[in-house]
Amino acid sequence: MSAAPRITIAEAAAHSGETVEIAGWLYNLRRSGKIVFPILRDGTGLMQCVAVKSALPEETFETLRNLTQESSLIVTGKIRAEQRAPGGYELDVEQAGIVQRVDEADPYPITPKDHGIEFLMDHRHLWLRSRRQHAILRVRHEVIKAIRDYFDSHGFTLVDTPIFTPAACEGTTTLFEVDYFEDEKVYLTQSGQLYNEAGAMSLGKVYCFGPTFRAEKSKTRRHLTEFWMVEPEMAYATLEDVKRVAEELVMFVVSRILENRRAELVVLERDVSKLEAVQRPFTRMTYDEAVKILQEKGSEIQWGADFGGTDETLLAEGSDRPIMVDRFPAQIKAFYFEPDPERPDVVLGVDVLAPEGYGEIIGGGQRIHNLDLLLKRLDEHHLPREAFNWYLDLRKYGSVPHGGFGMGVERCVAWICGLEHVRETIAFPRMLYRTTP
């Protein structure tokens, strides 16, 4: 369209005083007599443009003056500093070309007025264009990058694990069954952990990172049926090693967000002091101690029951940092958890609960490394041995104490952003009654 270099809005500061070209969409439009102020977005930020009638061909000015929300356009003009403008810079329009104009007869459906959440979720593919959703998805991007950077810089190797699995990792009640070839049934993975254990016996320290699926008929603000999880696994590791790495990872992620995404937290109106208060060491307690605390706070929980969402919220009440609860009853944990040698009715597992009522963000622990004990636990959980033959081999050939955990990305993002519901933490959430768009 012009000889001017094309830049992104995020690069504006480096081109102050220069004539440039920006390609984007009309985010908003203000009119003031013979001046119009189109606000452009391009995915990297917002740029207020200034179009003066006397400085433009009449057709160009009128086109901009009557432009509709979310129309796509390419604008050429000079960048100048303006503290009052979004991002601190404005563009004085010299040329403008419309790529596609949104028809007034079928206007952009998301307007500045309040919309109900169901309407917004039905239009999720368009809602993603809002500043709030930009901010959330950028925080999510930073969380994922920080996770990878932590493991990549601490000697872990990424090992991708299957999405199709022949057996359950944590029981069969929450599996999505899929028809495979020749009438074979497989399942969408709940976790890459079992395969990770094989990776750890090969490479020492590994992690997998990908989508996982849980067919829980839950409608709480903490649940999705499809979510992303990072799962490290370490050979020659104890429960204390698992807790140390979990604590380090959470601190690394929070620090990275505070370092690189403060602007997004401002957009989200997040109380940054809550994140700044997150420091090591995290609060530690046993399941026994947690039950006692909950009962003192009025919970009806009895020893042997798993924590509900309300219990997790009560435990974190008044804490400015995550809480680590370990040594859960064996009866409520998966078959692969190592029993406490001093007390076999509890296992060497740990849950990490986020502060501010966001619940469990990490679950893991030490795995059973004795073959006979693992066989016994499989039988107790009514799981078919033949489906786990390869997994049992890991206990026959060089078995060692080992452990790991899983961290759900969406719950972590919800906590860091201070969101009410996990549905905003992923571009296209899948929930009990939502599979579109």
N, C-alpha and C positions, 0 to 999 in steps of 0.2 A: 504493500500500500504506500510505503514511503521509504526513503533512503535511511531513515533514522534507525538506530539499533533497537531491537526488541528486548525489553527487560521484564523481569517480574516486579510486582509491587514491593516485595521484600528487598529488592536491590535498589530501591529508589534513592536511599541516602548516598550511595556511591555515585549517583548520576545527577546530583543537585546542580542546577544551572545548565543542564544539557537538554537537547531535544531528543525524545525517545518515543518508542511505540510500545503500548501495553494492550494485550489481548485479554478480554475477560467477559464478564456478564454484568448487567445493570443490577446492583444490589438495592439501590434506593435513588430517588430523584427529588431534589428540592428546586423550587422555582422562586425567583425574586425579580419580577419585572423583566428587564432586558438581560438578565443573567440567569443561567440555570446551573445547578450543581449536581451533575450525575456522579453517584458514588459507585465506583467500579470494584469488583472483586475478581481475583484470578486464582484463588486457592492458596495464595501465599499471604494475603492481607487485603486491606481495603485502601482505596485511593480516591480521595475527593478530587474531582475534576471541575474546572471552572470554564464554562462556555459563555463568552460575551458576544452578544448579538452583533455589535459593530465590528468585531474582529473575525467574523465567520461569514461564509456565504449564507444567504437567507435559508436556503433549502437545508443546509447542514444544521443550522441553529434550530429550525422548526422540527427537524427529525429528532434531535436530542431532546427538545422541549416536550415532545409528545411520545417519547420512548416508553415502552412498557417494561414492568419489572421482569427481570431474568432474561431479557433480550440479550443476545450475544453481539459484541462489537469490538472493534479495534480502534484505539484512539492514539493520535500522535500529538505531542505537545511538549512544552518545557516544564521540567521539574523544578520546584522551588520549595524552600523550607517554609512551613506554616505550623506553628505550635498548636494552634487550635484544631487542626485537621486530624482525622484518624491517621495514626502512624507518623504524624509530624511533617508531612509533605503534601503538596498539592501539585496538580498538573494543569497548566493553562492550555486549553484545547486549541489546536491548530487545524487538525483534520479528524474526521470520524467516519468510519465505515461500518455499516450494520451487516452483520453476518446472518443473523436470523432474528426477525422481530416477532415477539409473542403477540398473538392476535387478541385484541380487546374482547372479542366474542368468546374466547376461551382463555381467560386470564390465568396467570400463575396462581394456584389454589392456596398457597400459604401466604397470608397477608399479615401485616403488623398486629392485627387484632389477636385476642386469645383464641386458641384452638384446643379442643379436648385431646387427651392423649391418644385415644383410639383413632381420631382423624389424623393426627400426626404420624402414628405408626402405619396407618394405611398409605400415607404419602412419605414413607421413610426415605424412598429414593430421592425425593426432593428436599425433605427436611434436613438431609445431610449438608445442604448448602448454607445453613444458618451459622452464625458466629459461635453459638454455644456448641453445636455439633462439631464444627471445625476444631474448637479447643479440646473437646473430649478425645477426638480421634488423634489429634497431635500428641496429647498426653499418652494415649494408648501406644502410639508409635514409639514414643520415648521410653515407656516402660518395657516394651519388647526389646528395643535396642539395648537398654541397660541390662536386662536379663542375659541376653546373648553375650554382651561384653563381659559381664561378671564371670560367667562360666568359661568363656574362651580365654580369659586372662588368668584363670585359676587351674589350668591343666585338664579341663574336661573336653572330651571329644563329642561332637554332635553325631548321634546315631539315629537315623530315622526308623521309626517302628511302624508296623502295619496298621492300616485303618480297618481292614477286614481281619477278624480274628476267629478262630474255631471254638474258643471257650471263654467263659467269663473270667474276669480278673477279681471281681468283688461280689460274686453271686449273680444269679440269673434273672432276678426280678426286675432289673432296670436296664435290660438290654434291648436294642433295636435289632430284630432279626431280619436278615436279608437272604433272598433266594440267590444261590450261587449256581454253578454249572451242574447239570445232571442231578438235579434234586437235592444237592448238598445245601445245608443251612450254615451260614456264617453270621457273625454279629459285627455291628459297628463298635469300634473299640471304646471301652470305658477308661482305659489307661494303657500307656506303653510300658508300664513298670516291669512286667514279667520278661519282656524282650530286653528291656534295659539291664536286667540282672545278667542276662547272657552277655550283653555288651560290656558290662563292668568286669566280668570274669575274663574278658579278652583284653580290654584296654585300660582297666583300672578305675578310671573316672569318666563317666559318660552322661549325656543328657539327651532327651528327646523333647521336641517342641511341636505341638500340632493340635488339630481339633480332636476333641473327645465327645462322647455322646452318652447321655443318661436318660433313659425312658421313665423318669420320675413324673408322676402326675401331680406336680407341685406348681402352685401359682404364686409363690412368695416372691418378694422383691429380690431375693438372692439367687434364684434358680433360672437357668436356661437349659434347653435340651441339647444344645450344641454349644460348646465353649472351648476355649483354647487353654492348654495346660502345659507348663514346663515341668519336666520330671528328671532330676538328677539321680544318679545311682552310683555308689562308691564301694569298691572292694576294700576289705580290711577296715571296715568302718563300724562304729558303735552308735548307739542312740545319741551319745554326747556329740559325736562328729556331725550327725544329722542336724542336731539343734544348732550347732555352731554355724554350719553352712547356711541354714535357713535364716538365722539372725543376720549374718553378713549380707546375704542376698537382699533381704528387705531393706536394710540400711543403705546398701548400694543404690537400689532403685529409688528410694525416697530422696537421697542426696542428689541423684542425677536429675530428678524432676525439679527440685528446688533450684538447681544450678541452671537448667536449660529451659524450663517451661513456666516460669513465673508469670509471664504475660497471659498465658492460657488460664492459669489459676485465677488471675484477676478477672478475666471474662466470666469465669464460672462462679465468681464471688466466694471462692474458697478461703476459709480462714487459714492462712498459711502458717500461723503460729502453732496450729495443731500438728502440722507436719514437722516443723522445726523442733518441736518438743520430743519427737521420736528419737530416742537415744539408746545405746547399749549400756548395760545389759537389759534385755527384756525381762519382764516379770515372769517368774517361774513358779509353778505349783504342780502337785500331783492331782490326779483325778479325785482321790479321796478328799484332799483339801478343797478342791473346787466344789464337790458336792456339799460339803459342810458349809462353805460360804453361801452357796445358793439357797440352802435350807434356811440359813440365818436371814437371808433376804426375802424369804417368803415363798420360794419355789417349792413345788410339791415333788421334785425329783427324788428318786430313791436310788441307792447304790445299785449299779448294774444297768441303769438306763442311759441311753445316749443323750447328749445335749440337744435341745431344741433351739430354735432361733432366739427365743426369749431368754433362755438360759445363757447363751453366748453373750447376749447384750448385757445381762445382769453381771456376768463375770467381769466384763470389760468396763463396767460403770466406774467412773472416777479414775481410771488409769490413762496416763498420757502416752503410753507406748503399748505395743503388742504384748499379749500374754501367751506363754507356752504352758500347755497342760499335758502332762505325760502320764504313762502307766494306766491306761484304760483297761477296764475289764475285758478279758479275752473273748467273752461271749458276744461283744458288740463290735469286734474288729475282724478284719478279713483273715482268711486262713493262713496267710504267709507271715504274720507278725511273730517275732521271737518272744517267748514268755520270759518274764523276769525270773532269773535263776533263783532269786531269794523268795519269790512269791509267784508261783506258776498261774495263779488265777488272774493276773494282770499281765499286760504285754508291754514291750519296750517301744511303744508308739507315742507320737506327740502331735497335737494340734496347735497351730498358731492362730490366735484370735486377734483380729484387728481392733484397735480402739474405736470409740464413738459408735459402737453398736453394729459394726459391719460384719461381724461373725468370722467364721473360719476362712483363712486365706491360704493356709498350708496344712497338709496332713501327710504324715509319713512315719518313719521309724526304722528299727532294725528288723531284718528279715530272718526267718528260720533258715539255718544252714545245715541242720542235721536231717539226713534222709528219712530215718524212721519217724521222727517227730512230724516232718512234713506230710508223710503218708497218713499218719494218724489224723492230722488236721484236715486233710482232704476228705477223709471218710466222715469225719464229724460234720463237715459242711455239705455232705452229700454231693460231692463233685466227682466226676468220672476220672479215674486215674489215667485211662488211655489218652484223654485229651491233654494231659500234662506230662506225657512221657519225656518230651524234650526238656521240659522244665525240671523234672526230676533228675535228669542227667547232670544238671549243674551241681547237684549235691553228691553225685557219684565220682566226679572227676575234678578233684582239687577244690572242694568246697571251702569257703572261708566266711567269717562273719562279714556281713555287708548291710548296707542300708541306703535309704534315699527318701525322697518326698515328692509330692506334687503341689504346684502352686497354680491356682486358677487366675488367669490374666484378668478376666472380667471383674471378679470381686476385688482384686487388687486395684484396678482402675477406678472402680466405684468408690472405694475408700479414699484413694488419693485425690480424686476430684470432688469428693463430698456429695455424691449423687444419691438420690432416693432409691433408685432402681437400677439393676444391672442391664436393663434393656437398652440403655443409651450408651453402653460401653463398647458395643460392637456395631459395625455398620448395618448389618441385617440380622437382627436377633431372631432366634428360633425358640418359641415358647410353646406351652401346652396347646394353646389355641391359635398359634400364629406361625404360619409357614410362608407368608407372602408379605411384602414383595420379595 
